[in-house]
Amino acid sequence: MKIYERTSSNDENSDYIPADLVHHFLLAIMTRSGVGICFKDRGWYPRDDVEDERGGKIYNKILANILKTLKVNESARQQELARKILEACPELVAGYVF
């Protein structure tokens, strides 16, 4: 079982459920612009200097690739993560086709 899917703790302390810890860590590094792997973008406006493999210009290629792998229909945590990534990186909403 993947750690992001574990819903119970190995000990009696329910505050340390692995899936919740991983979820909060991912939220911290992926949903705050300028922190972790969430780079500041130009919002709805395209980037001028670097193109991605499809010809679009985005700052957050890593997050775009992560969004493709999330299973938002199967997990509330992954759904929240995807929503918060898109809120933090409007360029991914505006100019990137999934």
N, C-alpha and C positions, 0 to 999 in steps of 0.2 A: 504494500500500500504506500502511495506517495505521501510524503510528510504534509503536503498542502491539503490533503484529504482526511487526515487523522482528526477524529472528533473527540477523542478521549485522551486523558493524561495517563502516563505510566504510574503515577503515584496518586495520593488522595487529593492533592492540590489542584482544583479545577481551573485555577487562574493560568496555568501553564499548558494549555492544550496546544500542541504543536501547530495545528492549522491556524489558530488565532495568532500565535506569535509570528508565524511566517507572513500571514496576511497583513498584520500591522507593520512589519518590516518593509514589505513590498509597497504598501501605501506611503510609507515615509520616504522611500527613495525614488518612487515613480510619479508622485502626484504633487510635488512642490516645485514650482518653476525655479530653476537655478540651484536646486539641491539634488544630490545623487545623480541619477541618469536622466533627469527631466530638465532639458536645457531650455533657456528662455528663447521663445520664438517670436515671430512678428505677427502672431495671431492669424487673421484671415488672409494676410498678405504673403506672397511667396518670397522665399529666400533668393537673394541675388547671386550668390557666389558658388554654391555647390549643388549639383544635381544628383538625384538618386537613380537607381537602375531603370526606373520607368520614365525618366525625363522630368519628374516633378522635383520641386526644390523644397526640402524639409530639413529641419534641424534635428528632429527626434526620430531618427531611423530605428534606433533600438526599440523605442516604445511602440513604433508602428509594427515592427515584427512581433513583439510580445502580444500586442492586441490581436494579431492573426491567430495566435495559438490558444487564447483564452476560450473557454467553453462557457459562455455566459448563460446558456440555457440550462446548464446542469448544476451550477453552483452559485449561490447568492454572493459568496465572497468574490468570486471571479467577476460576477456582474458588477459589484460595487467597485472593484479595481478598474475595470474597463471604463465605467462611467466617470470615475474621478480622474483617470488619465486623460480622457477626452475633454473634461472640464479644464484641466491644467494646460492642455496643448490644443488650442483651437485649430492650429494648422492641420492636425490629423483629421479633424472633422471636415474642414473646408477643402482640403486638397488631396486627400489620399483615399483611394478606392480599396476596399477590403475584399 
